[in-house]
Amino acid sequence: MTRGARHLPGFKPGDYVRVQENAQWKPAKVVEVCETPRSYIVESNGQQLRRNRRHLIQTREQQQKSITDDSEQDCITQLPPTGEEGSNELDAQSGAVTEPSVNIQSNTEPSITEARYPKRVRKPPMRLDL
């Protein structure tokens, strides 16, 4: 090896890694080790790719399973009602429907923004009167 080079540790099948694709690191899983030196077959987004070791980095995270449509529906149904569905509330004691009060505040005062960076105080140069 050359002076600045370092040895990259290998992977074994089942390891979770990140694979470099178009300057982005995407999650993947090592499927098998190739016969060629430092090459691995990895699975990313359902595709099997052969990548050199220098295009892979080790990660401790488990690859998250893709969200199915059923779980998305569950998330949507668990949200509290908003808009017109939840606008009327039933008063438990009197049984009357009460309309929620809407507070609209107009911002008539101009907003004062501070400078992002402090400015230095500039003074004119002091010259000698001869």
Residue pairs with C-beta under 8 A, 6 or more apart in sequence:
1 7
8 38
8 53
8 54
9 58
10 33
10 38
10 53
11 17
11 30
11 33
11 40
11 53
11 56
11 58
12 30
12 33
13 30
13 31
13 32
13 33
14 29
14 30
15 29
15 30
15 58
16 27
16 28
16 29
16 30
16 59
16 60
16 61
16 62
16 63
17 27
17 28
17 29
17 30
17 42
17 56
17 57
17 58
17 59
18 25
18 26
18 27
18 28
18 56
18 57
18 59
19 25
19 26
19 27
19 28
19 42
19 44
19 49
19 51
19 55
19 56
20 51
20 55
20 56
20 57
21 44
25 57
26 44
26 45
27 44
27 59
27 61
27 63
27 64
28 42
28 43
28 44
28 49
28 56
28 63
29 42
29 43
29 44
29 63
30 40
30 41
30 42
30 56
31 40
31 41
31 42
31 43
31 48
32 40
32 41
33 39
33 40
33 41
34 40
34 41
34 50
38 52
38 53
38 54
39 50
39 51
39 52
39 53
40 50
40 51
40 53
40 56
41 48
41 49
41 50
42 48
42 49
42 50
42 51
42 56
43 49
80 86
87 99
87 100
88 97
88 98
88 99
89 97
89 98
89 100
90 96
90 97
90 98
91 97
91 98
